[in-house]
Amino acid sequence: MMDLFEKIRTDRGPLGRFSDAAHGYYTFPKLEGELGNRMKFQGKEKIIWSINNYLGLANHPEVRKVDAEAAAEWGLAYPMGARIMSGESVYHEQLERELAAFVQKEDTLLLNYGYQGIMSIIDALLTRRDVVVYDKDNHACIYDGIRMHIGERFAFEHNDIESFEKQVKKAVVAAEASGGGVLVITEGVFGMRGEQGILKEIAALKDQYKFRLLVDDAHGFGTLGKTGAGAGEEQGVQDKIDLYFSTFAKSMASIGAFVAGDNDVINFLRYNTRSQIFAKSLPMPLVLGNLKRLELLRNHPELKDKLWENVRKLKAGLGSKGFDLGHSNTCVTPIFMKGSVGEATALVYDLRENYDIFCSIVVYPVIPKGMMLLRLIPTAVHTDEDINLTVEAFGEVSEKLRAGSYHIQAEFDVAP
C-alpha cells in the first residue's frame, strides 16, 4: 500500500507543478493598497486589470461607511448559528426580498459563498433518477456540483445550440426511462472568455423538451440588462430562467451569493441546501453592506454606464491594434495571443516590471497549448489614462512577442 501523501511528491497537479517558480509573482501575488484601478505590487504602483470590482463599489464612500458602521454595531459574529436554527434576522429576509424583486423572481435564498453555494444547489435539486445537461465550458464550481450527481449527465459543446439539442434529446430519453427530470445548467457570462451564454436559444426549447434551466450569472449580475438584472434581462428571457444564481463577489464587490426562483422551489432549497442549513449565517455586516450595494446598483445606473464606457474604449483601442478579443460581448476582455508558457510568463513579467500593467495570465492546461490568454477586467473606476497606457503597452509587447523577444525556455515551460 502507498502512503496517501506519497503521490503528492511526484504529482502536484496541473497548476501546482509550477508552484516553486511561480508562487508569489504569477500565482498568489500580493496586491496592496485600497482596491481600485491603481494598486501596489511589490512596492510599485500598477494599473490593475485583475479584480472584479466592476462598478467600483469596493471603495465607494457610502459602502465603506455602512460596512464600518455595521461592523461597529453588530460585530462580525452576529447572528450566531445557522439560519434554520438561530441565525435568522429581519435584514437577511429584507436582502432576499430586495434581490428577488431586482432579478424579477418570486423569492431568493441567500448563500454564504458562490462556489460552495451552487455546488450545494445542484446536489439538493438532483436525485439519482434525474439527468443533467451542461455547457462544457461551465465554471469549475458547476463541474464540482455535477461530479456529486450520481445520475446521468450530458455535456454539450460550448454555446452550440445544435449540440445542446442533441444532448437534451438524449437526456429526455434517459429521464423518461428513469422516471426523473432534466436540469440544464449554463452561464449568463463565461468569465474566462467573456461570452454570454446562449440563454435565448436554450430557453426557446424549454416547452419542447420540458427541462428546467439553472443559470450562473456571476459576471452578468449588475453589468448586463437595462436595470442590471443580468444576462437573462439582456437577452429578454429572464422569465424563462427557472433558477437564477449569482454571487456578490463581482459587481457588488463583497462576499456571499444568492439563488432566485419560484417560491416553492426556493423554499425547498431553503430546507435542503446542505451548505446553508449546516453552516453559520452570513454575518450582519455583510448583509447590511450588501443591502447598501444593491441600493446603489439599483438607483445609480450611471455606475454601469461608466463601466460600459470604459469597456467600449478599451476594446476599441485593443481592436485598433489588431488584437484577437475572441467573441466577448460582455465586460470581460480576453486577449488571445500565440506563444508558449515560457513566452507568456516573460511577456507578463515585462508588462508588470516595465509598463506597470497588472493583468491575469491564463495558459495550458486551461487553454490549448501554444496559446496564451491575458484577461482584463475593466471597471467603472478606470480612467482614460489607464486605458490609453494599457493599449499602448499591449501594442509594444505584442511586437516583441512577434519578434521573438520572449522566446525563452522558462522554468514554467514544463512538459505535461
Secondary structure by P-SEA (a helix, b strand, c coil): ccccccccccccccccccccccccccccccccccccccccccccccccccccccccccccaaaaaaaaaaaaaccccccccccccccccaaaaaaaaaaaaaacccbbbbbccaaaaaaaaaaaaccccbbbbbbccccaaaaaaaaacccbbbbcccccaaaaaaaaaaaaaaaaaacbbbbbbbbccccccccccaaaaaaaaccccbbbbbbbccccccccccccccccccccccccccbbbbbcccccccccccccccaaaaaaaaaccccccccccccaaaaaaaaaaaaaaaccaaaaaaaaaaaaaaaaaaaaaccccccccccbbbbbbbccaaaaaaaaaaaaccccbbbbbbccccccccbbbbbbbbcccccaaaaaaaaaaaaaaaaaaaaccccccccccccc
